[in-house]
Amino acid sequence: MTSIVSAPLSAATRRSILLLSFATFASMVAQRICDAMLPELSRVFAVSLVQAAQVVSVFAVTYGVAQLFYGPLGDRLGKFRIVTFATLGCCVGSVVAALATSLDMLVFARLLMALGAAALIPLAMAWVGDTVPSGQLQEMLTRTGLGSTLGIVGGQLAGGLLTDALGWRWAFVFLTLLFGVVGTLLWMDWRRQQAAQALRPVMAVPHAQAAPPAGFVKQALLIATGPWSRVVLLMAFVEGAAGFGALAIWASHLHRSLGLSLSVAGAIVALFGLGGVLYMAVGRHMIRRFGQQGLVLVGGALVGLCALVLAYTPHWLPALPASLLAGFGFFMFHNTMQANATQMAPGARGTAVSLFASFLFLGQSAGVVLAAALIGRLGSGAVVALGGLVMAAEGVFFAWALRRRDASQVG
């Protein structure tokens, strides 16, 4: 097994992976771009922060539910094809958002965007998994993961800066251009792939195009009823609620508690994504040093500690390293979760990844709604701190679950 040497990837395949990383970047930008503008949306539409947070929660719910459909759709119609047209569909949703005249219309536009954006990250990962030899798979998945991680930075920055400088509508104009350019590049590459495949012998059709061995519902039930799969999916839901969900109010908390502008608050929270990029750069060494149990334990503890600092700091300076290190710790945890998600069902990896993403973003939606509701009762600082403490507790529990699983496998 170990003696097999994978042939170098072609330039065309590497270009396709690069374009998919652009798509994952755009998907995550769309997801996080509204975080910093929530106070402004609350003011413009004369609604509460809880009501304004629908632009985040509705996106997350739709994004999570749509995962259940894109897995089998990608298997039947082609993953790259679905990613291409979903990206162009996001462009249409962004236009509707930019022209919205009411909060309801903006929420509807966010729903349209989520329907398209939901396809981009899981199907990009699945396409890479189908196309790249196992010896090079982790490296190539890191590249698509880097796109989504940078998207957190881009979304937070674009949402805050454009809302402050030009108005919230211009954030969606930016998204329209981003999705339009990326979608056009993907379409051109998809057509190139079609032309190249037409020239191949029939016997050379890649295994990725084969029909799935079982229906999505049957596969999903088999995965969800597995004892380890249930642990991973539950952890994904909690991670989505306490991590990504609580993150949506970080910029609003800094804006209200420290009097920072939305652009500065968004820029500080964008360091969370930069922390994720930093982890990507040293992840190989961290995995060797800590192992999966150490990564989730230390990562969860880092998020918890940094959330406490960000929640109660009387000055904005400590928020800078806190946001950066929180992102580093979060992605220590999150990448370990992703690795376990891809191993839940090796024979139905696409379905497993879709289920994982669905639970993650349904958890995010629940977290956003709960966080917005608790702000009025506990204050934003307590809610930020609570999200961090839940992440720390989850790190302890998942480390224990990993240790127990490994011990049972050895036994």
C-alpha positions in Angstrom: 0.0 0.0 0.0 2.6 2.5 1.1 4.8 1.8 -1.9 2.2 3.2 -4.3 3.3 6.6 -5.5 0.6 8.9 -6.7 1.2 10.6 -10.0 1.4 14.4 -9.9 -1.9 16.2 -10.4 -2.4 17.8 -13.8 -2.4 21.5 -14.2 -6.0 21.4 -15.2 -7.0 19.5 -12.0 -5.1 22.0 -9.9 -6.8 24.9 -11.6 -10.2 23.3 -10.9 -9.3 22.9 -7.3 -8.2 26.5 -7.1 -11.5 27.6 -8.6 -13.4 25.5 -6.1 -11.5 27.2 -3.3 -12.7 30.5 -4.7 -16.2 29.1 -4.5 -15.8 28.0 -0.8 -14.4 31.4 -0.1 -17.5 33.1 -1.6 -19.8 30.7 0.3 -18.3 31.6 3.7 -18.2 35.3 2.8 -22.0 35.2 2.2 -22.5 33.4 5.4 -20.6 35.9 7.6 -21.2 39.2 5.8 -24.3 40.1 7.8 -22.7 39.6 11.3 -21.2 43.1 11.6 -24.2 44.9 10.0 -26.9 43.6 12.4 -27.0 46.8 14.5 -27.3 48.9 11.3 -30.1 46.6 9.9 -31.9 46.9 13.3 -31.7 50.7 13.0 -32.6 51.0 9.3 -35.6 48.7 9.4 -36.6 49.9 13.0 -36.6 46.3 14.4 -35.0 44.6 17.3 -31.7 42.9 17.1 -33.5 39.6 17.4 -35.5 40.3 14.4 -32.5 41.6 12.4 -30.7 38.4 13.3 -33.1 36.6 11.0 -30.8 37.4 8.1 -28.2 35.1 9.8 -30.5 32.5 11.3 -32.7 32.0 8.2 -29.6 31.7 6.1 -28.2 29.1 8.5 -31.4 27.0 8.6 -31.8 27.0 4.8 -28.1 26.2 4.4 -28.3 23.3 6.8 -31.5 21.7 5.4 -30.3 22.1 1.8 -27.3 19.9 2.6 -29.7 16.9 2.7 -30.5 17.4 -1.0 -27.2 18.4 -2.6 -25.4 15.1 -1.8 -27.6 12.9 -4.0 -28.0 15.7 -6.5 -24.3 16.0 -7.0 -24.0 12.2 -7.4 -26.5 12.1 -10.2 -25.9 15.4 -12.1 -22.2 16.0 -11.3 -20.7 17.8 -8.3 -18.7 20.4 -10.3 -21.7 21.2 -12.4 -24.0 21.7 -9.3 -21.3 23.9 -7.7 -21.1 26.0 -10.9 -24.8 26.7 -11.2 -25.3 27.1 -7.5 -22.6 29.9 -7.5 -24.4 31.7 -10.3 -27.7 31.3 -8.4 -26.1 33.0 -5.4 -25.4 36.0 -7.7 -29.1 36.3 -8.3 -29.9 36.2 -4.6 -27.3 38.9 -3.9 -29.0 41.2 -6.4 -32.3 40.7 -4.7 -30.6 41.5 -1.3 -29.0 44.7 -2.7 -32.4 45.9 -3.9 -34.4 44.9 -0.7 -36.8 47.5 0.6 -37.8 45.7 3.7 -36.4 43.2 6.2 -38.8 40.5 5.0 -37.4 41.0 1.4 -33.9 40.9 2.7 -34.6 37.7 4.6 -36.1 36.2 1.5 -33.0 37.1 -0.5 -30.8 35.5 2.2 -32.8 32.4 1.8 -32.2 32.3 -1.9 -28.5 32.9 -1.3 -28.3 30.1 1.2 -30.0 27.7 -1.2 -27.1 28.2 -3.6 -24.3 28.6 -1.1 -25.1 25.3 0.7 -23.8 23.3 -2.3 -20.4 24.9 -2.5 -18.3 23.7 0.4 -19.6 20.0 0.7 -19.7 19.3 -3.0 -16.2 21.0 -3.5 -14.8 18.6 -0.8 -16.6 15.7 -2.4 -15.3 16.5 -5.9 -11.8 16.7 -4.6 -12.3 13.4 -2.8 -13.5 11.8 -6.0 -10.7 13.3 -8.2 -7.5 13.4 -6.1 -5.5 10.2 -5.2 -5.6 9.4 -1.5 -1.9 10.2 -1.0 -2.5 13.9 -2.0 -6.1 14.2 -0.7 -5.4 15.9 2.6 -3.2 18.6 1.0 -5.8 19.4 -1.6 -8.6 19.5 0.9 -6.6 21.9 3.0 -6.6 24.3 0.0 -10.4 24.2 -0.3 -10.5 24.6 3.5 -8.3 27.6 3.3 -10.8 29.2 0.9 -13.6 28.8 3.4 -11.4 30.0 6.3 -10.4 33.1 4.5 -14.1 33.6 3.7 -14.7 34.2 7.4 -12.1 37.0 7.3 -13.5 38.4 4.1 -17.1 38.3 5.2 -16.5 40.0 8.5 -14.3 42.7 7.0 -16.6 43.3 4.0 -19.7 43.5 6.1 -18.3 46.0 8.6 -16.2 48.2 6.2 -18.8 48.5 3.4 -21.7 49.1 5.9 -19.8 51.9 7.6 -18.3 53.5 4.4 -21.1 53.1 1.8 -24.1 51.5 3.4 -25.2 47.9 3.9 -26.5 47.5 0.3 -23.0 47.8 -1.0 -22.0 44.6 0.9 -24.5 42.7 -1.3 -23.3 44.5 -4.4 -19.8 43.2 -3.5 -21.3 39.7 -3.2 -23.0 40.0 -6.6 -19.7 40.7 -8.2 -17.9 38.0 -6.3 -20.4 35.3 -7.1 -20.7 36.5 -10.7 -16.9 36.3 -11.4 -16.4 33.0 -9.6 -19.4 31.5 -11.2 -18.3 32.5 -14.7 -14.8 31.0 -14.1 -16.4 27.8 -12.8 -18.7 27.6 -15.8 -15.8 28.0 -18.2 -13.8 25.3 -16.4 -16.8 23.0 -16.4 -17.2 23.3 -20.1 -13.5 22.5 -20.5 -14.0 19.4 -18.4 -16.9 18.3 -20.5 -14.8 18.8 -23.7 -11.9 16.8 -22.2 -14.1 14.0 -21.0 -15.7 13.7 -24.4 -12.3 12.8 -25.8 -11.6 10.0 -23.3 -12.3 6.4 -24.1 -15.6 5.1 -22.6 -13.7 2.8 -20.3 -11.9 5.7 -18.7 -15.0 7.2 -17.1 -13.9 8.0 -13.5 -15.4 6.1 -10.6 -16.9 9.4 -9.3 -19.6 9.2 -12.0 -20.9 5.8 -10.9 -24.4 5.8 -9.5 -24.5 5.7 -5.7 -24.9 2.2 -4.3 -28.0 3.1 -2.2 -30.5 5.9 -1.9 -29.7 8.9 0.2 -32.3 8.2 2.8 -31.1 4.7 3.3 -27.5 5.8 3.6 -28.4 8.6 5.9 -30.3 6.3 8.2 -27.4 3.9 8.3 -24.9 6.7 9.2 -27.2 8.4 11.7 -27.9 5.1 13.6 -24.2 4.3 14.0 -23.0 4.9 17.6 -19.9 6.9 16.6 -21.8 8.8 13.9 -24.3 10.0 16.5 -21.5 11.4 18.6 -19.9 13.2 15.7 -23.3 14.6 14.5 -24.2 15.8 18.0 -20.8 17.4 18.4 -21.3 19.2 15.0 -24.7 20.6 16.2 -23.2 21.9 19.5 -20.2 23.3 17.7 -22.4 25.1 15.2 -24.5 26.6 18.0 -21.7 27.6 20.4 -19.0 28.4 17.9 -20.4 29.7 14.6 -23.7 30.8 16.1 -22.3 32.8 19.0 -19.7 34.3 16.6 -22.5 36.1 14.8 -22.9 38.5 17.8 -19.2 39.1 18.5 -19.0 42.2 16.3 -22.3 43.6 17.7 -21.0 43.1 21.2 -17.8 45.0 20.6 -19.8 47.7 18.8 -22.2 48.2 21.8 -19.9 47.5 24.7 -16.8 49.4 23.6 -18.4 51.9 21.2 -16.3 50.8 18.2 -17.5 51.4 14.7 -18.9 48.5 12.8 -15.9 48.4 10.5 -13.4 48.2 13.4 -15.6 45.7 15.3 -15.8 43.6 12.1 -12.1 43.8 11.5 -11.4 42.6 15.0 -13.7 39.6 14.6 -12.2 38.9 11.2 -9.0 38.0 13.1 -10.9 34.9 14.1 -10.7 33.7 10.5 -7.0 34.8 10.3 -6.4 32.6 13.3 -7.9 29.7 11.3 -5.5 30.5 8.5 -2.6 30.4 10.9 -3.7 27.0 12.1 -3.8 25.8 8.5 -0.2 26.8 8.1 1.0 24.8 11.1 -1.7 22.2 11.3 0.5 19.3 10.1 2.9 19.9 13.1 0.0 20.4 15.5 -1.6 17.1 14.6 1.7 15.2 15.1 2.3 16.9 18.5 -1.1 16.8 20.0 -3.1 14.1 18.2 -6.9 14.4 17.8 -7.6 14.2 21.6 -5.1 17.0 22.3 -6.4 19.2 19.5 -10.0 19.2 20.6 -9.1 19.6 24.3 -6.6 22.5 23.7 -8.7 24.0 20.9 -11.9 24.1 23.0 -10.0 25.5 26.0 -8.5 28.3 23.8 -11.9 29.3 22.5 -13.4 29.4 26.0 -10.6 31.5 27.5 -10.5 33.9 24.6 -14.3 34.3 24.6 -14.1 35.3 28.3 -11.5 38.0 27.5 -13.5 39.3 24.6 -16.7 39.3 26.6 -15.4 41.4 29.5 -12.4 43.4 28.3 -12.8 47.1 29.1 -10.6 48.1 26.2 -10.4 47.0 22.6 -6.7 46.0 22.5 -7.0 42.6 24.3 -9.8 41.8 21.9 -7.2 41.6 19.1 -5.2 38.6 20.3 -8.3 37.1 21.9 -10.1 37.0 18.5 -7.0 35.7 16.7 -6.3 32.9 19.2 -10.0 32.0 19.4 -9.9 31.3 15.7 -6.8 29.3 16.0 -8.3 27.1 18.8 -11.7 26.8 17.0 -10.1 25.4 13.9 -8.0 23.0 15.9 -11.3 21.6 17.1 -13.2 22.0 13.8 -10.6 20.3 11.5 -10.6 17.4 13.9 -14.4 17.2 13.6 -14.1 17.3 9.8 -11.6 14.5 9.7 -13.9 12.3 11.8 -16.9 13.3 9.6 -15.2 12.0 6.5 -14.5 8.7 8.3 -18.1 8.1 9.6 -19.0 6.1 6.5 -16.2 5.5 4.0 -18.6 3.8 1.6 -20.9 6.8 1.6 -18.6 9.7 2.2 -20.6 12.3 0.3 -23.7 11.5 2.3 -21.8 11.6 5.6 -20.2 15.0 4.8 -23.7 16.4 3.8 -25.2 15.2 7.1 -22.3 16.6 9.1 -22.6 20.0 7.3 -26.4 19.9 7.9 -26.1 19.4 11.6 -23.3 22.0 11.8 -25.4 24.7 10.2 -28.7 23.8 11.8 -26.8 24.2 15.1 -25.5 27.6 14.0 -29.1 28.7 13.3 -30.2 27.5 16.7 -27.2 29.3 18.3 -27.9 32.6 16.5 -31.6 32.6 17.6 -30.8 31.6 21.2 -27.9 34.1 21.4 -30.1 37.0 20.1 -32.9 36.1 22.5 -30.5 35.9 25.5 -28.9 39.2 24.9 -31.9 41.1 26.3 -31.8 39.0 29.5 -28.2 38.4 30.2 -26.3 41.0 28.1 -24.1 40.4 25.1 -21.0 39.9 27.2 -22.5 37.0 29.1 -23.8 35.4 25.9 -20.3 35.6 24.3 -18.7 34.1 27.4 -21.4 31.3 27.5 -20.7 30.3 23.9 -17.0 30.0 24.7 -17.5 28.0 27.9 -19.8 25.6 26.0 -17.0 25.1 23.4 -14.5 24.4 26.2 -16.9 21.8 27.7 -17.4 20.2 24.3 -13.7 19.9 23.8 -13.4 18.0 27.1 -16.3 15.7 26.2 -15.1 15.0 22.7 -11.6 14.3 23.8 -13.1 11.7 26.3 -15.2 10.2 23.5 -12.2 9.9 21.2 -10.2 8.2 24.0 -13.0 5.8 24.6 -13.4 5.0 20.9 -9.7 4.4 20.5 -9.6 2.2 23.5 -12.5 0.1 22.2 -10.8 -0.3 18.9 -7.5 -1.5 20.5 -9.5 -3.9 22.6 
